[in-house]
Amino acid sequence: MNKQFDQIIVGGGVIGCSIAYQLVKRGYRVLLVERNRIGCEASSAAAGMLGAQGEFTEDSPLFQFAQESRALFQNLSEELLEEAGIDIQYLHKGIMKLAFHQQQYNRLQAIASFQREADNPAYLLSVEEAIKMEPGLTENLRAVLYLPNDGQVSARDLTKAFSLAASHHGAVIHEQEKVVELLMENGKVHGIQTTEAAYYADQVVVATGAFGDELLPADYATLPVKGECLLLEWEEELFQSTLWMDGCYLVPKRENKVIVGASSIPGKANKHVHAASVQRLLSKAQKMVPQLGEAKLRKYWAGVRPGTADELPYLGEIPGVPGLYVAKGHYRNGILLSPITGIYLADIIENKPVSPLYYDCFHASRRGNKLEKAGESK
């Protein structure tokens, strides 16, 4: 068995798989190690929204990063279909943000104003205009903000496609193998020790989402934020755009299914789904689309998002530990940011020039605010 690699990726979620795919395409010998199954945590729990605009009222590196990543999905969907034979179900039908009272409407106005200043399409619709586009919407609305450039994918299929495409290019993928420690020599990383064997590489990337913090210095810990979701099914298609109100979103999927999400419970990493969360989500879903009150509840689940103190991901080399890199803390944006994160980390590892704006914002040695902030609901 080959135990010598150029890079080792720890963590088989969408971020780790994207990084592995980018590195192996560039000709490197890559090992990806996952303690369970590929995409088994937040990457398969996510609804797959590509919402690069809906929460921003001012410019920031994260906003720019999100827009750049969203723009990659059209070509990426075609590339992964060819490379892995998997349709990631990229759907470009936009996102509608719903306002039910004046305060929410004021927020939508602020978002729309900024997005237009940033040369992004953003349309404030009357109730009549919105219902003409999506007849299933409730009439009990104040207004709707329509963001046509946002979209969605299948999070599970995206992760699977990244991993399979990486494998087809020669990446070695080990599932159900836990990394127990990093191998160090003279203060530098030179590999990993797993429950099965030791593997060697001068560059190790920790991309373990809300887990695996024990492999990193304490300063780079993430805060788990549990999120619960539901899957509903209706006899016909009720809407095509993703619908979003405070505390709830509806993401339409194939075969007349709808993902309803998501609760936000900071500090919790268990997978229990609470009855009260189901009740709240169903109530909000029905508030947006009344017919969903008669839909079939097919299943429910929970995932754990990786939060950080300042709600920004850690991307880059760990200061003082040559060869050790981190790609963690994407919080609610892991699916959206996965394509550009793979490219960005591969560039960092290759010592290629990267945007100073992104480097200053995401580098691992920055210091954020109080850790508790990462768990606050929006």
Secondary structure as UniProt FT lines:
FT   STRAND          7..10
FT   HELIX           14..25
FT   TURN            26..27
FT   STRAND          30..33
FT   TURN            38..39
FT   HELIX           42..45
FT   STRAND          49..50
FT   TURN            54..55
FT   HELIX           61..70
FT   TURN            71..72
FT   HELIX           73..84
FT   STRAND          95..99
FT   HELIX           102..117
FT   TURN            118..119
FT   STRAND          123..125
FT   HELIX           127..133
FT   TURN            135..136
FT   STRAND          143..147
FT   TURN            148..149
FT   STRAND          151..152
FT   HELIX           155..168
FT   TURN            169..170
FT   STRAND          172..174
FT   STRAND          179..185
FT   TURN            186..187
FT   STRAND          188..194
FT   STRAND          198..200
FT   STRAND          203..206
FT   TURN            209..210
FT   HELIX           213..215
FT   HELIX           218..220
FT   STRAND          223..233
FT   STRAND          242..245
FT   TURN            246..247
FT   STRAND          248..253
FT   TURN            254..256
FT   STRAND          257..261
FT   STRAND          265..266
FT   HELIX           275..288
FT   HELIX           290..294
FT   STRAND          296..307
FT   TURN            309..310
FT   STRAND          314..317
FT   TURN            319..320
FT   TURN            322..323
FT   STRAND          324..328
FT   TURN            331..332
FT   HELIX           334..349
FT   TURN            350..351
FT   HELIX           356..362
FT   TURN            364..365
FT   HELIX           371..375
//
